[in-house]
Amino acid sequence: MLVLTQGDPAGIGPEITVKAWQALRESGPAFVFLGDPVLLETAAPVRIVSDVREAGSIFGDAIPVLPLSLAVSAAPGIPDSRNAGSVIDSITQAVRLVQAGEGSAVVTNPISKDVVKQAGFTHPGHTGYLAELCGVPGQDVMMLAGPSLRVVPVTVHVALRTAIEQLTPELIIRTARTTVQGLKRDFGLTSPRMAVAGLNPHAGEGGLMGREELDCIIPAIRTLQAEGMTIFGPLPPDTMFTPDARARYDVALCMYHDQGLIPLKTLDMAEGVNITLGLPIIRTSPDHGTAFDIAGTGKADPGSLLAALRLAAQLAENRRKAS
């Protein structure tokens, strides 16, 4: 049973949750919603449960909900930091349920980093908090995956200047190792192929456009090749995402956030999934945000959440078979 978190109650999470249940109620995978039932009950039948195990028999007829309470009523499109405690509590409880073996994977609805930050949340997003809850701080790796492409940024939610400062051979090596382990264990790839992006235009062109490739990226690649990893690069970022180029690798290791997420969202925005590698649990999420601007309008596309739920179920099954 998948555990779906509440997300920000003023965002599109409630709407896409209802639409996902409508699409999956007969075929599955089944999920239990961990949040305030008021967010859903005007749009779909809801059944309160006290145990995850009750949810499976209910899912075909109603959305099973493990109830949490909001501090104040949520208004679509109007975020309120007073509800941040409920948002964070939903994530915490979802992780605990999966750690206890009561759920198979965590799927997270979108949160607003600004809203939870106002309430004292110190992490830059979901990923670091999940790693802390799982007892593996600093070992998490963010992967974005869609039908056409998988990408992993080595540096994530930091300013571009900071990303360049953070880039080291050690960070590249750690990120690549975690990625390959995840692709083997959770995606069932026996020998994943990894392409590495350069940082600079033309991948530095032999040092003419920057030395990061020579001093940082190439030494990391050589270390990983010596370990037996199928990894190559650094490749010019402006050509490595063409159809012919993508056919030669299973994942692209990118040096900073937008370098990987721009091509992924251009190709697979409707079906992109955010996956956290390096955790002892499975966690997926839609690859979009709260979309406050369209919350409550009925326009939200549930495609990415559907993809996240389906992929979470598949990854959990793959990991079960691999154990």
Helices and strands as residue ranges (DSSP letters): E 2-5, H 13-24, E 31-35, G 37-39, E 46-48, G 52-54, H 55-58, E 63-67, G 81-83, H 84-99, E 105-107, H 113-118, H 126-133, E 141-145, E 150-153, H 160-166, H 169-185, E 193-197, G 201-207, H 212-212, I 213-217, H 218-226, E 230-235, H 243-246, E 251-254, H 257-268, E 273-277, E 283-286, H 303-322
